[in-house]
Amino acid sequence: MSRPLKRHPALQPFSREHHQILLLGFKIRQGLKKEIEPERIVNYCLWFYKAYLKVHFEKEVQILSKVVSGNSDLIARLAANHQKVKGSLKTLTTSENSLKQFEKVIVSHVRLEERILFEELQSKLTPDAIQYLESTLKEQNFREHLQDVFWH
């Protein structure tokens, strides 16, 4: 088992948002395990994207672009990772395989950002970048979609 990553406090709001994305993966797995009607799971995924993930992606690129001005490669990898999730969402169907594939994509999205991109980023944070993050980055408020709590 790998040890937990130590995230710089200035980046922790993004990490907490990533936790919500990992919970989406858990909810998909639980829904499939409980043999929940796949349409309900897909509807939740679409709601999650519109209500939470889309804003998270936009904020991540906007804020981190200003922090890593000299490292466009990191932003390009971040944007490509976001596109992979969006592409997987566009092709999401009610088939079990499609849901499993989407779950893998979103979990690997978070793992890539947390284990690779954010590790690289935080090792290069300047005092100005830290100050900018601390003054700008606020954790997005997550309000659960309680109309259909299929994973319980």
C-alpha positions as CSV (number, residue, x, y, z in Angstrom):
1,M,0.0,0.0,0.0
2,S,1.4,3.4,-0.9
3,R,1.7,6.1,1.7
4,P,-0.6,9.1,1.6
5,L,0.6,12.1,-0.4
6,K,1.5,15.2,1.5
7,R,-0.3,18.0,-0.3
8,H,0.9,21.7,0.1
9,P,-1.9,23.5,2.0
10,A,-2.3,26.0,-0.9
11,L,-3.4,23.1,-3.2
12,Q,-5.5,21.2,-0.7
13,P,-8.8,22.7,-1.9
14,F,-8.3,21.0,-5.2
15,S,-7.4,17.8,-3.4
16,R,-10.6,17.9,-1.4
17,E,-12.5,18.5,-4.7
18,H,-10.7,15.5,-6.1
19,H,-12.1,13.5,-3.2
20,Q,-15.6,14.2,-4.4
21,I,-14.6,12.9,-7.9
22,L,-13.3,9.7,-6.3
23,L,-16.6,9.4,-4.5
24,L,-18.3,9.5,-7.9
25,G,-16.3,6.5,-8.9
26,F,-17.3,4.7,-5.6
27,K,-21.0,5.6,-6.3
28,I,-20.8,4.1,-9.8
29,R,-19.2,0.9,-8.5
30,Q,-21.8,0.6,-5.7
31,G,-24.6,1.2,-8.2
32,L,-23.3,-1.6,-10.5
33,K,-22.7,-3.9,-7.5
34,K,-26.3,-3.3,-6.3
35,E,-27.6,-3.8,-9.9
36,I,-29.2,-0.4,-9.9
37,E,-30.8,0.6,-13.2
38,P,-27.9,1.9,-15.3
39,E,-29.9,4.9,-16.5
40,R,-30.1,6.2,-12.9
41,I,-26.3,5.9,-12.6
42,V,-25.8,7.7,-15.9
43,N,-28.2,10.5,-14.9
44,Y,-26.2,11.0,-11.7
45,C,-22.9,11.1,-13.7
46,L,-24.4,13.8,-16.0
47,W,-25.7,15.8,-13.1
48,F,-22.3,15.5,-11.3
49,Y,-20.5,16.8,-14.4
50,K,-22.9,19.8,-14.9
51,A,-23.1,20.7,-11.2
52,Y,-19.6,20.1,-10.1
53,L,-17.0,18.7,-12.4
54,K,-17.3,21.2,-15.2
55,V,-16.6,24.1,-12.8
56,H,-13.8,22.2,-11.2
57,F,-12.1,21.6,-14.5
58,E,-12.5,25.3,-15.6
59,K,-11.2,26.6,-12.2
60,E,-8.2,24.2,-12.2
61,V,-7.0,25.3,-15.7
62,Q,-7.7,29.0,-15.0
63,I,-5.9,29.1,-11.6
64,L,-3.1,26.7,-12.4
65,S,-2.3,28.4,-15.7
66,K,-1.4,31.5,-13.7
67,V,0.8,29.6,-11.3
68,V,2.8,27.6,-13.8
69,S,3.5,30.3,-16.3
70,G,6.8,28.7,-17.3
71,N,5.5,25.2,-17.6
72,S,2.9,25.0,-20.4
73,D,3.5,21.2,-20.6
74,L,1.9,20.7,-17.2
75,I,-1.2,22.7,-18.3
76,A,-1.3,20.8,-21.6
77,R,-1.3,17.5,-19.7
78,L,-3.9,18.8,-17.3
79,A,-6.2,19.9,-20.2
80,A,-5.6,16.6,-22.1
81,N,-6.6,14.7,-19.0
82,H,-9.8,16.8,-18.7
83,Q,-10.6,16.2,-22.3
84,K,-10.3,12.4,-21.8
85,V,-12.9,12.6,-19.0
86,K,-15.2,14.8,-21.1
87,G,-14.8,12.4,-24.1
88,S,-15.6,9.5,-21.9
89,L,-18.7,11.3,-20.6
90,K,-19.9,12.1,-24.1
91,T,-19.8,8.4,-25.0
92,L,-21.3,7.2,-21.7
93,T,-24.2,4.8,-22.2
94,T,-26.3,2.7,-19.9
95,S,-24.2,-0.4,-20.6
96,E,-22.3,-1.9,-17.7
97,N,-19.0,-1.8,-19.7
98,S,-19.5,1.9,-20.5
99,L,-20.1,2.8,-16.8
100,K,-17.1,0.7,-15.7
101,Q,-14.9,2.5,-18.3
102,F,-16.1,5.9,-17.2
103,E,-15.4,5.0,-13.6
104,K,-11.9,4.0,-14.5
105,V,-11.3,7.2,-16.5
106,I,-12.4,9.5,-13.7
107,V,-10.4,7.6,-11.0
108,S,-7.3,7.6,-13.2
109,H,-7.9,11.3,-13.8
110,V,-7.6,12.1,-10.1
111,R,-4.7,9.7,-9.6
112,L,-2.8,11.4,-12.4
113,E,-3.4,14.9,-11.1
114,E,-2.7,14.0,-7.4
115,R,0.3,11.6,-7.9
116,I,2.0,13.2,-10.8
117,L,0.9,16.6,-11.9
118,F,0.3,18.1,-8.4
119,E,3.5,16.5,-7.1
120,E,5.4,18.1,-9.9
121,L,3.6,21.4,-9.4
122,Q,4.1,21.7,-5.7
123,S,7.8,21.0,-5.9
124,K,8.1,24.2,-8.0
125,L,5.7,26.5,-6.2
126,T,7.3,30.0,-5.6
127,P,6.3,32.2,-2.7
128,D,4.3,34.4,-5.1
129,A,2.5,31.3,-6.5
130,I,1.6,30.1,-3.0
131,Q,0.3,33.6,-2.1
132,Y,-1.8,33.6,-5.3
133,L,-3.2,30.2,-4.6
134,E,-4.0,31.0,-1.0
135,S,-5.8,34.2,-1.9
136,T,-7.6,32.8,-5.0
137,L,-8.3,29.1,-4.5
138,K,-11.4,28.3,-2.6
139,E,-12.9,24.9,-2.3
140,Q,-16.0,24.4,-4.4
141,N,-19.1,23.7,-2.2
142,F,-20.5,20.3,-3.0
143,R,-24.2,19.8,-2.6
144,E,-25.2,16.2,-3.1
145,H,-28.0,15.3,-5.5
146,L,-30.4,13.8,-3.0
147,Q,-33.3,12.9,-5.3
148,D,-31.8,9.5,-6.1
149,V,-29.2,8.2,-3.6
150,F,-28.8,4.8,-5.4
151,W,-25.5,4.0,-3.8
152,H,-26.8,3.5,-0.3
